[in-house]
Amino acid sequence: MSTKSKLAEEIKIQVGDKEIIISEDTLNILREYARTQMTLEELAEKLGLDSWEEAYELLKKIPAWLLWTPPSLSKIRKRE
């Protein structure tokens, strides 16, 4: 059983002609990338992007604090 949680505000990032919505699932993949030795190719595959270049463009545009904020903290902020 999978429960999908939503962020307090929807975040959309434009990469080329695609608009990527940053969901909790997407953030979990990005956090995994930031904390492991995942390659840009692997990141692109997990996110459904066409190439490592798109993954790189996404990483350049995403605020760093989103990657390093623990998931539990974002859930606490939603309740307030």
C-alpha positions as CSV (number, residue, x, y, z in Angstrom):
1,M,0.0,0.0,0.0
2,S,1.4,3.3,-1.0
3,T,0.4,6.6,0.5
4,K,1.3,9.7,-1.4
5,S,1.8,12.9,0.6
6,K,1.6,16.3,-0.8
7,L,3.8,19.3,-0.1
8,A,2.4,22.4,1.5
9,E,2.7,24.2,-1.8
10,E,3.0,22.7,-5.3
11,I,6.4,23.4,-6.9
12,K,6.8,23.4,-10.6
13,I,10.1,23.6,-12.4
14,Q,10.5,24.2,-16.1
15,V,13.2,22.1,-17.8
16,G,13.3,22.6,-21.5
17,D,9.7,22.3,-22.8
18,K,8.7,20.1,-19.8
19,E,7.1,21.3,-16.6
20,I,8.1,19.1,-13.7
21,I,6.0,19.0,-10.6
22,I,8.0,18.4,-7.5
23,S,6.0,15.9,-5.5
24,E,7.1,14.1,-2.3
25,D,8.0,11.1,-4.5
26,T,10.1,13.2,-6.7
27,L,11.8,14.8,-3.7
28,N,12.6,11.4,-2.3
29,I,14.4,10.5,-5.5
30,L,16.2,13.8,-5.5
31,R,17.2,13.3,-1.9
32,E,18.5,9.8,-2.7
33,Y,20.6,11.4,-5.5
34,A,22.0,14.0,-3.1
35,R,23.0,11.4,-0.5
36,T,24.3,8.5,-2.7
37,Q,26.5,7.9,-5.7
38,M,23.6,7.8,-8.1
39,T,24.6,9.0,-11.5
40,L,22.7,11.7,-13.5
41,E,21.7,9.0,-16.0
42,E,20.1,6.9,-13.2
43,L,18.4,10.1,-11.8
44,A,17.0,10.9,-15.3
45,E,15.7,7.3,-15.6
46,K,14.0,7.3,-12.2
47,L,12.4,10.7,-12.9
48,G,11.3,9.8,-16.4
49,L,13.5,12.4,-18.1
50,D,15.0,12.0,-21.5
51,S,18.6,12.5,-20.6
52,W,21.2,13.3,-18.0
53,E,21.2,16.9,-19.3
54,E,17.6,17.3,-18.3
55,A,18.4,15.9,-14.9
56,Y,21.3,18.3,-14.5
57,E,19.0,21.3,-15.6
58,L,16.5,20.2,-12.9
59,L,19.1,20.0,-10.2
60,K,20.4,23.5,-11.1
61,K,16.9,25.0,-10.7
62,I,15.7,23.2,-7.6
63,P,16.4,25.0,-4.3
64,A,19.1,23.2,-2.3
65,W,17.1,23.5,1.0
66,L,14.4,21.2,-0.5
67,L,16.9,18.4,-0.9
68,W,18.3,18.7,2.6
69,T,15.1,19.3,4.6
70,P,14.1,16.1,6.2
71,P,10.8,14.7,5.0
72,S,9.3,14.7,8.5
73,L,9.9,18.4,8.8
74,S,8.0,19.2,5.7
75,K,5.1,17.1,7.0
76,I,5.2,19.0,10.3
77,R,5.1,22.3,8.5
78,K,2.0,21.2,6.6
79,R,0.0,20.6,9.8
80,E,0.6,24.1,11.1
